[in-house]
Amino acid sequence: MTPAIDAHVRLDTHPAHPSAVQAVLTGSQARIALMALEAANWSIAATNVLVLARIDHEEPH
């Protein structure tokens, strides 16, 4: 049996940009999730926080 990976991803809307999603990574093996999200074009915003923005229209400022 393959052991479970200790990596957790919590997804939520970005607090300042409703058209973006942020992922907060936790767990001792969070780097595995980080590498997978980076490969899927997520951008690093802070330590263990990534953002995926959908830019297909102008957001109100």
LUMTIGU-437992 format. One record per residue: residue in three letters; x, y, z of N, C-alpha, C in turn. Coordinates in steps of 0.05 Angstrom, whole numbers, padded with zeros to 5 digits, always signed. Layout:
LUMTIGU-437992
ALAXYZXYZXYZ ...
This chain:
LUMTIGU-437992
MET+00017-00024+00000+00000+00000+00000+00018+00025+00000 THR+00011+00044-00017+00026+00069-00018+00018+00088+00005 PRO+00038+00099+00019+00031+00117+00041+00018+00143+00031 ALA+00001+00154+00048-00012+00179+00041+00008+00202+00041 ILE+00003+00222+00024+00020+00246+00023+00008+00266+00043 ASP+00025+00277+00060+00016+00297+00080+00017+00325+00067 ALA-00002+00331+00050-00004+00357+00037-00033+00364+00034 HIS-00040+00387+00043-00068+00396+00043-00070+00422+00028 VAL-00091+00425+00011-00095+00449-00005-00122+00460+00002 ARG-00123+00485+00012-00149+00498+00017-00153+00519-00004 LEU-00174+00517-00019-00180+00536-00041-00201+00556-00032 ASP-00198+00581-00040-00217+00602-00033-00215+00624-00054 THR-00234+00641-00055-00232+00664-00073-00211+00683-00060 HIS-00197+00698-00078-00177+00717-00068-00192+00739-00054 PRO-00181+00749-00031-00195+00769-00016-00198+00796-00030 ALA-00180+00803-00048-00181+00829-00062-00191+00827-00091 HIS-00190+00803-00102-00197+00800-00131-00216+00776-00133 PRO-00242+00781-00136-00261+00759-00137-00259+00741-00161 SER-00245+00749-00182-00241+00731-00205-00217+00714-00202 ALA-00203+00714-00179-00180+00698-00175-00185+00678-00152 VAL-00170+00656-00153-00172+00636-00132-00145+00633-00119 GLN-00145+00631-00093-00120+00627-00079-00120+00599-00066 ALA-00097+00587-00065-00092+00561-00053-00073+00565-00030 VAL-00081+00556-00006-00063+00556+00017-00055+00528+00023 LEU-00029+00523+00023-00018+00496+00026-00008+00491+00054 THR-00014+00468+00065-00004+00460+00091+00004+00431+00091 GLY+00017+00423+00111+00026+00395+00113+00056+00393+00109 SER+00068+00372+00120+00097+00368+00118+00107+00364+00090 GLN+00090+00356+00071+00098+00352+00043+00083+00371+00025 ALA+00077+00396+00034+00063+00416+00018+00078+00422-00007 ARG+00104+00418-00008+00120+00424-00032+00111+00407-00056 ILE+00100+00383-00051+00090+00366-00072+00066+00380-00086 ALA+00047+00390-00069+00024+00404-00080+00033+00430-00094 LEU+00053+00443-00082+00063+00468-00094+00074+00463-00122 MET+00089+00442-00125+00100+00436-00152+00078+00429-00172 ALA+00058+00415-00163+00036+00408-00181+00020+00433-00189 LEU+00015+00451-00171+00000+00475-00178+00017+00494-00195 GLU+00043+00496-00190+00060+00512-00207+00060+00501-00235 ALA+00061+00475-00238+00060+00463-00265+00034+00468-00280 ALA+00013+00474-00264-00013+00481-00276-00017+00511-00279 ASN+00005+00526-00279+00005+00555-00283-00006+00572-00260 TRP-00006+00561-00236-00012+00578-00212+00013+00594-00206 SER+00009+00618-00194+00032+00636-00188+00035+00637-00157 ILE+00060+00637-00149+00066+00639-00120+00062+00668-00111 ALA+00046+00671-00090+00040+00698-00079+00055+00703-00053 ALA+00059+00681-00038+00073+00683-00012+00082+00654-00006 THR+00094+00651+00017+00102+00624+00025+00078+00606+00028 ASN+00076+00585+00013+00054+00565+00013+00027+00578+00006 VAL+00027+00599-00010+00003+00611-00020+00007+00616-00050 LEU-00012+00605-00066-00011+00608-00095-00037+00620-00104 VAL-00036+00633-00128-00059+00647-00139-00063+00639-00168 LEU-00088+00634-00175-00095+00630-00203-00115+00651-00210 ALA-00107+00669-00229-00124+00691-00237-00136+00686-00264 ARG-00161+00692-00267-00174+00691-00293-00177+00719-00303 ILE-00163+00726-00324-00163+00753-00334-00175+00753-00362 ASP-00202+00757-00363-00215+00759-00389-00233+00783-00391 HIS-00231+00800-00370-00246+00825-00370-00233+00844-00349 GLU-00240+00869-00350-00229+00888-00331-00245+00886-00305 GLU-00231+00886-00283-00244+00886-00257-00249+00915-00249 PRO-00272+00921-00235-00276+00948-00225-00255+00955-00204 HIS-00246+00979-00204-00225+00987-00185-00236+01003-00162 
